[in-house]
Amino acid sequence: MDPSEQYLALQNRTIDCALSVSVLASALKLHEVAPKVTILHLPVNVSAYIVHKPLFDKLSAEDRATLKRIGQEAEKKSAPHLLAVQAEAAKAMQSGKAEIYALTDAEVAEFRKGIAPAFAKMEAQGGEAGKQFASIAKKYW
């Protein structure tokens, strides 16, 4: 569901819950209409550095390697920043009357078992791209 529609959908009970990163959930004030917030302790915030492939292919091998290296460095530096802003967002929701609950390690393991069948479905129905995506995603989820 489009994140911009989640507030009304939660308010109108069209949906019962929504998966969101803390920063977006806080900004959209989802906790106003769904005050029970669970922190999954799973990576959900993606940093993507995107270059149009035909343009990327026109760059020299050296420039392509430099862009890849810089992208990896940027990703490593963004992780601590994302953790900090997610913690700030959780505090903001809590000050807005949200009830924050963080899953225990055992609950995270149980959650992972529950979603494991989704990866098999991705692999079976998504072709080569589905297999590639599932192999990467299941390492983190």
DSSP file with accessible surface (Angstrom, degrees, kcal/mol):
  #  RESIDUE AA STRUCTURE BP1 BP2  ACC     N-H-->O    O-->H-N    N-H-->O    O-->H-N    TCO  KAPPA ALPHA  PHI   PSI    X-CA   Y-CA   Z-CA
    1    1 A M              0   0  120      0, 0.0     5,-0.1     0, 0.0     0, 0.0   0.000 360.0 360.0 360.0 141.6    0.0    0.0    0.0
    2    2 A D    >>  -     0   0   83      1,-0.2     3,-2.2     3,-0.1     4,-0.6  -0.398 360.0-132.9 -58.6 125.7    1.2    3.5   -0.8
    3    3 A P  H >> S+     0   0   54      0, 0.0     3,-1.2     0, 0.0     4,-0.5   0.837 104.2  63.3 -54.2 -32.3    2.6    4.9    2.5
    4    4 A S  H 34 S+     0   0   82      1,-0.3     4,-0.3     2,-0.1     3,-0.1   0.694 104.5  48.0 -67.8 -15.4    0.7    8.1    2.0
    5    5 A E  H <> S+     0   0  106     -3,-2.2     4,-2.1     1,-0.1    -1,-0.3   0.516  88.1  87.0 -99.3  -5.8   -2.6    6.2    2.2
    6    6 A Q  H <X S+     0   0   16     -3,-1.2     4,-2.9    -4,-0.6     5,-0.3   0.873  81.7  57.0 -66.5 -39.2   -1.7    4.2    5.3
    7    7 A Y  H  X S+     0   0   61     -4,-0.5     4,-2.8     1,-0.2    -1,-0.2   0.966 113.1  39.6 -56.8 -54.6   -3.0    6.8    7.9
    8    8 A L  H  > S+     0   0  101     -4,-0.3     4,-2.9     1,-0.2     6,-0.3   0.887 114.8  53.6 -64.2 -38.0   -6.5    6.9    6.4
    9    9 A A  H  <>S+     0   0    7     -4,-2.1     5,-2.4     2,-0.2     6,-1.4   0.907 112.8  43.6 -64.9 -39.4   -6.5    3.1    5.9
   10   10 A L  H ><5S+     0   0   15     -4,-2.9     3,-0.9     3,-0.2    -2,-0.2   0.927 114.8  50.0 -68.4 -43.3   -5.6    2.5    9.5
   11   11 A Q  H 3<5S+     0   0   97     -4,-2.8    -2,-0.2    -5,-0.3    -1,-0.2   0.900 116.1  41.2 -61.6 -41.6   -8.0    5.1   10.7
   12   12 A N  T 3<5S-     0   0  109     -4,-2.9    -1,-0.3    -5,-0.2    -2,-0.2   0.392 111.8-120.3 -87.3   0.3  -10.9    3.6    8.6
   13   13 A R  T < 5S+     0   0  208     -3,-0.9    -3,-0.2    -4,-0.3    -4,-0.1   0.775  73.3 133.3  62.8  29.0   -9.8    0.1    9.5
   14   14 A T  S   <S+     0   0  104     -5,-2.4     2,-0.3    -6,-0.3    -4,-0.2   0.834  80.7  25.1 -70.5 -34.2   -9.3   -0.8    5.9
   15   15 A I        -     0   0   41     -6,-1.4    -2,-0.2    -9,-0.2    -1,-0.2  -0.931  69.0-150.0-125.9 154.0   -6.0   -2.3    7.1
   16   16 A D  S    S-     0   0  152     -2,-0.3     2,-0.3     1,-0.2    -1,-0.1   0.685  77.9  -3.7 -93.4 -25.1   -5.2   -3.6   10.6
   17   17 A C        -     0   0  100      2,-0.0     2,-0.3    -4,-0.0    -1,-0.2  -0.970  59.3-144.6-158.5 170.5   -1.4   -2.8   10.5
   18   18 A A        -     0   0   40     -2,-0.3     2,-0.5    -3,-0.1    -3,-0.0  -0.997  14.9-132.7-146.0 142.9    1.3   -1.5    8.4
   19   19 A L        +     0   0  110     -2,-0.3     2,-0.3     6,-0.0    -2,-0.0  -0.865  45.5 147.0 -94.6 125.3    5.0   -2.2    8.0
   20   20 A S        -     0   0   32     -2,-0.5     2,-0.2    25,-0.0    25,-0.1  -0.985  50.9-101.7-152.2 158.4    7.1    1.0    7.9
   21   21 A V     >  -     0   0   23     -2,-0.3     4,-2.8    23,-0.1     5,-0.2  -0.589  41.2-114.8 -78.8 151.1   10.4    2.3    9.0
   22   22 A S  H  > S+     0   0   20      1,-0.2     4,-2.7    -2,-0.2     5,-0.2   0.872 113.1  54.5 -57.2 -40.2   10.3    4.4   12.2
   23   23 A V  H  > S+     0   0   58      2,-0.2     4,-2.3     1,-0.2    -1,-0.2   0.930 113.6  40.8 -63.0 -44.5   11.2    7.6   10.5
   24   24 A L  H  > S+     0   0   66      2,-0.2     4,-2.7     1,-0.2    -2,-0.2   0.926 114.4  52.0 -70.5 -43.5    8.4    7.4    7.9
   25   25 A A  H  <>S+     0   0   13     -4,-2.8     5,-2.2     1,-0.2     6,-0.4   0.914 112.8  46.3 -59.0 -41.7    5.8    6.1   10.5
   26   26 A S  H ><5S+     0   0   21     -4,-2.7     3,-1.1    -5,-0.2    -1,-0.2   0.935 112.5  49.0 -66.0 -46.4    6.6    9.0   12.8
   27   27 A A  H 3<5S+     0   0   74     -4,-2.3    -2,-0.2     1,-0.3    -1,-0.2   0.876 114.1  45.9 -62.2 -37.0    6.5   11.6   10.0
   28   28 A L  T 3<5S-     0   0   55     -4,-2.7    -1,-0.3    -5,-0.1    -2,-0.2   0.494 107.1-130.9 -82.6  -5.8    3.1   10.2    8.8
   29   29 A K  T X 5 +     0   0  104     -3,-1.1     3,-1.8    -4,-0.4     4,-0.5   0.831  49.4 157.9  59.4  36.1    1.9   10.1   12.4
   30   30 A L  G >>< +     0   0   12     -5,-2.2     4,-1.8     1,-0.3     3,-1.2   0.820  64.1  69.5 -60.2 -27.6    0.7    6.5   12.0
   31   31 A H  G 34 S+     0   0   12     -6,-0.4    -1,-0.3     1,-0.3    68,-0.1   0.713  86.1  68.4 -65.9 -17.8    0.9    6.1   15.8
   32   32 A E  G <4 S+     0   0  103     -3,-1.8    -1,-0.3     1,-0.2    -2,-0.2   0.856 116.0  23.6 -67.1 -34.7   -2.1    8.5   16.1
   33   33 A V  T <4 S+     0   0   35     -3,-1.2    -2,-0.2    -4,-0.5    -1,-0.2   0.540 137.0  33.4-108.7 -11.3   -4.4    5.9   14.6
   34   34 A A     <  +     0   0   31     -4,-1.8    -1,-0.2    -5,-0.2    -2,-0.1  -0.665  68.3 173.6-141.2  78.6   -2.4    2.8   15.4
   35   35 A P        +     0   0   54      0, 0.0    64,-3.5     0, 0.0     2,-0.8   0.601  54.5  88.8 -73.4  -8.6   -0.7    3.5   18.7
   36   36 A K  E     -a   99   0A 147     62,-0.2     2,-0.5    64,-0.1    64,-0.2  -0.785  59.9-178.7 -92.9 109.6    0.8    0.0   19.2
   37   37 A V  E     -a  100   0A  26     62,-2.6    64,-2.6    -2,-0.8     2,-0.5  -0.923  12.2-160.2-114.5 128.7    4.2    0.1   17.5
   38   38 A T  E     -a  101   0A  73     -2,-0.5     2,-0.6    62,-0.2    64,-0.2  -0.945  10.3-146.6-111.8 126.8    6.5   -2.9   17.4
   39   39 A I  E     -a  102   0A  41     62,-3.2    64,-2.4    -2,-0.5    -2,-0.0  -0.819  11.4-166.4 -89.4 118.5   10.2   -2.6   16.7
   40   40 A L        -     0   0   33     -2,-0.6    -1,-0.1    62,-0.2    71,-0.1   0.681  22.6-136.7 -82.3 -19.6   11.2   -5.7   14.7
   41   41 A H        +     0   0  114      1,-0.3    -2,-0.1    67,-0.0    61,-0.0   0.877  66.7 119.6  60.0  35.3   15.0   -5.3   15.1
   42   42 A L  S    S-     0   0   15     99,-0.0     2,-0.3    66,-0.0    -1,-0.3  -0.961  76.3 -97.2-126.1 148.9   15.2   -6.2   11.4
   43   43 A P        +     0   0   67      0, 0.0     3,-0.1     0, 0.0    97,-0.0  -0.489  55.0 149.4 -69.9 124.9   16.7   -4.1    8.6
   44   44 A V        +     0   0   43     -2,-0.3     2,-0.7     1,-0.1   -23,-0.1   0.390  44.5  86.7-132.0  -4.0   14.0   -2.2    6.9
   45   45 A N        -     0   0   55    -25,-0.1     2,-0.4     2,-0.0    -1,-0.1  -0.899  61.9-160.0-106.6 115.3   15.6    1.0    5.7
   46   46 A V        -     0   0  119     -2,-0.7     2,-0.6    -3,-0.1    -2,-0.0  -0.783  10.1-156.8 -99.5 133.0   17.3    0.7    2.4
   47   47 A S        -     0   0   35     -2,-0.4     2,-0.5     2,-0.0    28,-0.0  -0.948  21.3-175.5-102.9 119.2   19.9    3.0    1.1
   48   48 A A        -     0   0   66     -2,-0.6     2,-0.6     2,-0.0    -2,-0.0  -0.963  18.7-166.3-122.1 132.1   20.0    2.8   -2.7
   49   49 A Y        -     0   0  127     -2,-0.5     2,-0.4     2,-0.0    -2,-0.0  -0.972  21.4-168.5-115.2 113.2   22.4    4.6   -5.0
   50   50 A I        +     0   0  151     -2,-0.6     2,-0.4     2,-0.0    -2,-0.0  -0.885  15.2 178.0-116.5 133.3   21.0    4.3   -8.5
   51   51 A V        -     0   0   66     -2,-0.4     2,-0.2     4,-0.0    -2,-0.0  -0.996  41.0-105.9-130.4 135.7   22.6    5.1  -11.9
   52   52 A H     >  -     0   0  135     -2,-0.4     4,-2.8     1,-0.1     3,-0.4  -0.423  32.6-133.7 -59.7 123.3   21.0    4.6  -15.2
   53   53 A K  H  > S+     0   0  135      1,-0.2     4,-3.0     2,-0.2     5,-0.2   0.891 101.2  51.7 -55.8 -47.1   22.7    1.5  -16.7
   54   54 A P  H  > S+     0   0   67      0, 0.0     4,-0.9     0, 0.0    -1,-0.2   0.912 114.5  44.9 -58.6 -36.5   23.3    2.9  -20.2
   55   55 A L  H >> S+     0   0   99     -3,-0.4     3,-0.8     2,-0.2     4,-0.7   0.932 112.7  50.6 -69.9 -43.9   25.0    5.9  -18.7
   56   56 A F  H >< S+     0   0   39     -4,-2.8     3,-1.2     1,-0.3    -1,-0.2   0.906 106.9  55.1 -58.9 -41.8   26.9    3.8  -16.2
   57   57 A D  H 3< S+     0   0   79     -4,-3.0    -1,-0.3     1,-0.3    -2,-0.2   0.753 101.0  59.5 -65.2 -24.1   28.1    1.6  -19.0
   58   58 A K  H << S+     0   0  175     -4,-0.9    -1,-0.3    -3,-0.8    -2,-0.2   0.666  88.3  93.8 -78.3 -16.5   29.6    4.6  -20.8
   59   59 A L  S << S-     0   0   49     -3,-1.2    -3,-0.0    -4,-0.7     5,-0.0  -0.385  88.6 -97.8 -73.0 156.6   31.8    5.4  -17.9
   60   60 A S     >  -     0   0   55      1,-0.1     4,-2.7    -2,-0.1     5,-0.2  -0.274  32.5-110.6 -68.1 158.6   35.4    4.1  -17.9
   61   61 A A  H  > S+     0   0   66      1,-0.2     4,-2.4     2,-0.2     5,-0.2   0.890 121.0  53.1 -57.6 -38.7   36.1    1.0  -15.9
   62   62 A E  H  > S+     0   0  147      2,-0.2     4,-2.3     1,-0.2    -1,-0.2   0.923 109.5  46.8 -64.3 -43.7   38.0    3.1  -13.4
   63   63 A D  H  > S+     0   0   81      2,-0.2     4,-2.6     1,-0.2    -2,-0.2   0.894 111.6  51.5 -67.0 -38.5   35.1    5.5  -12.9
   64   64 A R  H  X S+     0   0   72     -4,-2.7     4,-2.3     2,-0.2    -2,-0.2   0.933 111.0  48.1 -62.6 -43.8   32.7    2.6  -12.5
   65   65 A A  H  X S+     0   0   59     -4,-2.4     4,-2.5    -5,-0.2    -2,-0.2   0.905 111.3  51.0 -63.2 -40.1   35.0    1.0   -9.9
   66   66 A T  H  X S+     0   0   46     -4,-2.3     4,-2.9     1,-0.2     5,-0.3   0.930 109.7  49.5 -63.7 -45.0   35.2    4.4   -8.1
   67   67 A L  H  X S+     0   0   76     -4,-2.6     4,-2.5     1,-0.2    -2,-0.2   0.912 111.7  48.8 -61.2 -41.6   31.4    4.8   -8.0
   68   68 A K  H  X S+     0   0  132     -4,-2.3     4,-2.1     2,-0.2    -1,-0.2   0.930 113.0  47.6 -63.5 -43.6   31.0    1.3   -6.6
   69   69 A R  H  X S+     0   0  121     -4,-2.5     4,-2.3     2,-0.2    -2,-0.2   0.941 113.5  46.8 -64.1 -45.0   33.6    1.9   -3.9
   70   70 A I  H  X S+     0   0   79     -4,-2.9     4,-2.8     1,-0.2    -1,-0.2   0.897 110.1  54.3 -65.1 -39.1   32.1    5.3   -3.0
   71   71 A G  H  X S+     0   0   17     -4,-2.5     4,-2.3    -5,-0.3    -1,-0.2   0.915 108.9  48.2 -60.5 -41.7   28.7    3.8   -2.9
   72   72 A Q  H  X S+     0   0  120     -4,-2.1     4,-2.1     2,-0.2    -2,-0.2   0.907 112.1  49.2 -66.0 -40.4   29.9    1.1   -0.5
   73   73 A E  H  X S+     0   0   86     -4,-2.3     4,-2.0     1,-0.2    -2,-0.2   0.917 110.8  50.2 -63.8 -43.4   31.5    3.7    1.7
   74   74 A A  H  X S+     0   0   32     -4,-2.8     4,-2.0     1,-0.2    -2,-0.2   0.899 109.1  52.0 -63.0 -40.1   28.4    5.8    1.8
   75   75 A E  H  X S+     0   0  108     -4,-2.3     4,-1.5     1,-0.2    -1,-0.2   0.925 109.0  49.8 -63.1 -42.8   26.3    2.8    2.7
   76   76 A K  H  < S+     0   0  160     -4,-2.1    -1,-0.2     1,-0.2    -2,-0.2   0.883 113.8  45.7 -63.6 -37.4   28.6    2.0    5.7
   77   77 A K  H  X S+     0   0  161     -4,-2.0     4,-0.9     1,-0.2    -1,-0.2   0.794 108.6  56.4 -76.9 -27.2   28.4    5.6    6.9
   78   78 A S  H  X S+     0   0   22     -4,-2.0     4,-3.0    -5,-0.2     5,-0.2   0.810  92.1  71.7 -75.8 -26.7   24.7    5.8    6.5
   79   79 A A  H  X S+     0   0   49     -4,-1.5     4,-2.3     1,-0.2     5,-0.2   0.938  99.4  43.7 -58.0 -51.5   24.0    2.8    8.7
   80   80 A P  H  > S+     0   0   82      0, 0.0     4,-2.1     0, 0.0    -1,-0.2   0.906 115.0  51.3 -61.6 -37.4   24.9    4.5   12.1
   81   81 A H  H  X S+     0   0  119     -4,-0.9     4,-2.6     1,-0.2     5,-0.2   0.935 109.3  49.8 -62.8 -44.7   23.0    7.6   11.0
   82   82 A L  H  X S+     0   0   32     -4,-3.0     4,-2.3     1,-0.2     5,-0.2   0.898 109.0  52.2 -62.6 -40.3   19.9    5.6   10.1
   83   83 A L  H  X S+     0   0  121     -4,-2.3     4,-2.0    -5,-0.2    -1,-0.2   0.926 110.9  48.3 -60.1 -43.1   20.0    3.9   13.5
   84   84 A A  H  X S+     0   0   48     -4,-2.1     4,-2.2     1,-0.2    -2,-0.2   0.936 113.1  45.2 -65.2 -46.0   20.2    7.2   15.3
   85   85 A V  H  X S+     0   0   33     -4,-2.6     4,-2.3     1,-0.2    -1,-0.2   0.846 111.2  54.1 -71.2 -29.6   17.3    8.8   13.3
   86   86 A Q  H  X S+     0   0   42     -4,-2.3     4,-2.3    -5,-0.2    -1,-0.2   0.910 108.6  49.1 -67.3 -39.6   15.2    5.7   13.8
   87   87 A A  H  X S+     0   0   53     -4,-2.0     4,-2.2     2,-0.2    -2,-0.2   0.917 111.2  50.1 -64.0 -41.3   15.7    5.8   17.6
   88   88 A E  H  X S+     0   0  127     -4,-2.2     4,-2.3     1,-0.2    -2,-0.2   0.905 109.9  50.8 -61.7 -41.4   14.7    9.5   17.5
   89   89 A A  H  X S+     0   0    9     -4,-2.3     4,-2.5     2,-0.2    -2,-0.2   0.904 108.3  51.6 -64.9 -40.3   11.6    8.7   15.5
   90   90 A A  H  X S+     0   0   17     -4,-2.3     4,-2.5     1,-0.2    -1,-0.2   0.921 110.5  49.0 -62.8 -41.1   10.6    6.0   18.0
   91   91 A K  H  X S+     0   0  150     -4,-2.2     4,-2.5     1,-0.2    -2,-0.2   0.901 109.8  51.9 -63.9 -40.2   11.0    8.5   20.9
   92   92 A A  H  X S+     0   0   43     -4,-2.3     4,-1.0     2,-0.2    -2,-0.2   0.918 110.9  47.1 -63.3 -42.3    8.9   11.0   19.0
   93   93 A M  H  <>S+     0   0    1     -4,-2.5     5,-2.4     2,-0.2     3,-0.4   0.909 110.9  52.4 -65.7 -39.0    6.1    8.4   18.5
   94   94 A Q  H ><5S+     0   0  110     -4,-2.5     3,-1.5     1,-0.3    -2,-0.2   0.912 107.0  51.3 -64.1 -39.3    6.4    7.5   22.2
   95   95 A S  H 3<5S+     0   0   95     -4,-2.5    -1,-0.3     1,-0.3    -2,-0.2   0.740 104.5  60.2 -69.0 -19.4    6.0   11.1   23.2
   96   96 A G  T 3<5S-     0   0   31     -4,-1.0    -1,-0.3    -3,-0.4    -2,-0.2   0.007 131.8 -93.5 -93.9  24.3    2.9   11.1   20.9
   97   97 A K  T < 5S+     0   0  175     -3,-1.5    -3,-0.2     1,-0.2     2,-0.2   0.591  75.1 151.1  79.3  13.8    1.4    8.4   23.1
   98   98 A A      < -     0   0    7     -5,-2.4     2,-0.8    -6,-0.1    -1,-0.2  -0.519  45.1-133.6 -73.3 144.4    2.6    5.4   21.0
   99   99 A E  E     -a   36   0A 112    -64,-3.5   -62,-2.6    -2,-0.2     2,-0.4  -0.900  26.3-157.5 -97.6 107.9    3.1    2.2   23.0
  100  100 A I  E     +a   37   0A  45     -2,-0.8     2,-0.4   -64,-0.2   -62,-0.2  -0.753  14.6 178.9 -93.9 130.5    6.5    0.9   21.8
  101  101 A Y  E     -a   38   0A 106    -64,-2.6   -62,-3.2    -2,-0.4     2,-0.5  -1.000  13.5-154.1-129.4 132.2    7.4   -2.7   22.1
  102  102 A A  E     -a   39   0A  44     -2,-0.4   -62,-0.2   -64,-0.2   -64,-0.1  -0.913  24.1-117.9-106.9 129.1   10.7   -4.2   20.9
  103  103 A L        -     0   0   26    -64,-2.4     2,-0.1    -2,-0.5   -65,-0.0  -0.344  25.8-126.1 -61.6 144.0   10.8   -7.9   19.9
  104  104 A T     >  -     0   0   66      1,-0.1     4,-2.5    -2,-0.0     5,-0.2  -0.368  30.6-101.2 -78.6 169.2   13.0  -10.1   22.0
  105  105 A D  H  > S+     0   0  145      1,-0.2     4,-2.3     2,-0.2     5,-0.2   0.902 125.8  51.6 -59.2 -40.2   15.6  -12.3   20.2
  106  106 A A  H  > S+     0   0   75      1,-0.2     4,-2.2     2,-0.2    -1,-0.2   0.900 110.0  48.8 -64.5 -39.5   13.3  -15.3   20.6
  107  107 A E  H  > S+     0   0   71      2,-0.2     4,-2.7     1,-0.2    -2,-0.2   0.874 109.0  52.6 -68.7 -36.9   10.4  -13.4   19.0
  108  108 A V  H  X S+     0   0   12     -4,-2.5     4,-2.7     2,-0.2    -2,-0.2   0.932 109.5  49.8 -62.5 -43.7   12.6  -12.2   16.1
  109  109 A A  H  X S+     0   0   51     -4,-2.3     4,-2.0     1,-0.2    -2,-0.2   0.919 112.1  47.5 -61.6 -41.6   13.6  -15.9   15.5
  110  110 A E  H  X S+     0   0  118     -4,-2.2     4,-2.0     2,-0.2    -1,-0.2   0.909 110.7  51.7 -66.2 -41.4    9.9  -16.9   15.6
  111  111 A F  H  X S+     0   0   69     -4,-2.7     4,-1.6     1,-0.2    -2,-0.2   0.928 108.4  51.8 -60.0 -45.0    9.0  -14.0   13.2
  112  112 A R  H  X S+     0   0   99     -4,-2.7     4,-1.1     1,-0.2    -1,-0.2   0.887 107.8  51.7 -61.4 -39.2   11.7  -15.1   10.8
  113  113 A K  H  < S+     0   0  138     -4,-2.0     3,-0.4     1,-0.2    -1,-0.2   0.897 107.8  54.1 -62.7 -38.6   10.3  -18.7   10.8
  114  114 A G  H  < S+     0   0   58     -4,-2.0    -1,-0.2     1,-0.2    -2,-0.2   0.812 113.5  39.5 -66.9 -31.7    6.9  -17.3   10.0
  115  115 A I  H >X S+     0   0   43     -4,-1.6     3,-1.6     1,-0.2     4,-0.7   0.554  87.8  95.6 -96.6  -5.4    8.0  -15.4    7.0
  116  116 A A  H >X S+     0   0   48     -4,-1.1     3,-1.2    -3,-0.4     4,-1.1   0.861  76.4  61.9 -54.1 -39.9   10.4  -18.0    5.6
  117  117 A P  H 3> S+     0   0   88      0, 0.0     4,-2.0     0, 0.0    -1,-0.3   0.808  92.8  66.5 -59.6 -23.9    7.8  -19.5    3.3
  118  118 A A  H <> S+     0   0   48     -3,-1.6     4,-2.3     1,-0.2    -2,-0.2   0.878  97.7  53.0 -64.4 -33.9    7.6  -16.1    1.5
  119  119 A F  H <X S+     0   0   18     -3,-1.2     4,-2.4    -4,-0.7    -1,-0.2   0.900 106.7  51.0 -70.1 -38.5   11.2  -16.6    0.3
  120  120 A A  H  X S+     0   0   57     -4,-1.1     4,-2.4     1,-0.2    -1,-0.2   0.905 110.9  49.9 -63.1 -38.6   10.4  -20.0   -1.2
  121  121 A K  H  X S+     0   0  129     -4,-2.0     4,-2.8     2,-0.2     5,-0.3   0.906 109.1  51.4 -66.6 -40.8    7.5  -18.5   -3.0
  122  122 A M  H  X S+     0   0   61     -4,-2.3     4,-2.4     1,-0.2    -2,-0.2   0.928 112.4  46.8 -58.8 -46.1    9.7  -15.6   -4.4
  123  123 A E  H  < S+     0   0   55     -4,-2.4     4,-0.3     7,-0.2     8,-0.3   0.901 116.1  44.3 -64.3 -41.0   12.2  -18.2   -5.7
  124  124 A A  H  < S+     0   0   86     -4,-2.4    -2,-0.2    -5,-0.2    -1,-0.2   0.881 127.0  27.1 -72.8 -38.1    9.5  -20.4   -7.2
  125  125 A Q  H  < S+     0   0  150     -4,-2.8    -2,-0.2    -5,-0.2    -3,-0.2   0.645 112.6  62.7-101.7 -16.9    7.4  -17.6   -8.9
  126  126 A G  S  X S-     0   0   36     -4,-2.4     4,-2.2    -5,-0.3     3,-0.5   0.363  85.8-146.8 -95.3   4.3   10.0  -14.9   -9.5
  127  127 A G  H  >  -     0   0   38     -4,-0.3     4,-2.2     1,-0.2    -1,-0.3  -0.217  62.8 -26.4  64.5-154.6   12.3  -16.6  -11.8
  128  128 A E  H  > S+     0   0  145      1,-0.2     4,-2.4     2,-0.2    -1,-0.2   0.895 143.7  51.5 -63.0 -39.5   16.0  -15.8  -11.7
  129  129 A A  H  > S+     0   0   70     -3,-0.5     4,-2.8     1,-0.2    -1,-0.2   0.909 109.4  50.6 -64.8 -40.6   15.4  -12.3  -10.3
  130  130 A G  H  X S+     0   0   10     -4,-2.2     4,-2.8     2,-0.2    -1,-0.2   0.899 110.3  49.5 -63.1 -40.5   13.2  -13.8   -7.6
  131  131 A K  H  X S+     0   0  104     -4,-2.2     4,-2.3    -8,-0.3    -2,-0.2   0.919 112.7  47.5 -64.0 -43.3   15.8  -16.3   -6.6
  132  132 A Q  H  X S+     0   0  124     -4,-2.4     4,-1.5     2,-0.2    -2,-0.2   0.942 114.4  45.7 -64.1 -46.5   18.5  -13.5   -6.5
  133  133 A F  H  X S+     0   0  124     -4,-2.8     4,-3.1     1,-0.2     5,-0.3   0.939 113.5  49.3 -62.8 -47.0   16.3  -11.2   -4.4
  134  134 A A  H  X S+     0   0    0     -4,-2.8     4,-2.5     1,-0.2     5,-0.2   0.901 107.2  55.1 -60.6 -41.0   15.3  -14.0   -2.0
  135  135 A S  H  < S+     0   0   51     -4,-2.3     4,-0.4    -5,-0.2    -1,-0.2   0.867 115.9  38.6 -63.7 -32.6   18.8  -15.1   -1.5
  136  136 A I  H >X S+     0   0   85     -4,-1.5     3,-1.0    -3,-0.2     4,-0.5   0.942 117.2  48.0 -79.8 -49.9   19.8  -11.6   -0.5
  137  137 A A  H >X S+     0   0   14     -4,-3.1     4,-2.0     1,-0.2     3,-1.5   0.877 103.3  59.6 -63.3 -38.8   16.7  -10.7    1.5
  138  138 A K  H 3< S+     0   0   97     -4,-2.5    -1,-0.2     1,-0.3    -2,-0.1   0.751  94.3  66.2 -69.9 -16.2   16.5  -13.8    3.6
  139  139 A K  H <4 S+     0   0  151     -3,-1.0    -1,-0.3    -4,-0.4    -2,-0.2   0.815 115.1  29.2 -66.1 -30.7   20.0  -13.1    5.0
  140  140 A Y  H <<        0   0  130     -3,-1.5    -2,-0.2    -4,-0.5    -1,-0.2   0.650 360.0 360.0-103.8 -23.7   18.6  -10.1    6.8
  141  141 A W     <        0   0   57     -4,-2.0    -3,-0.2   -99,-0.1   -26,-0.2   0.447 360.0 360.0-109.5 360.0   14.9  -11.1    7.3
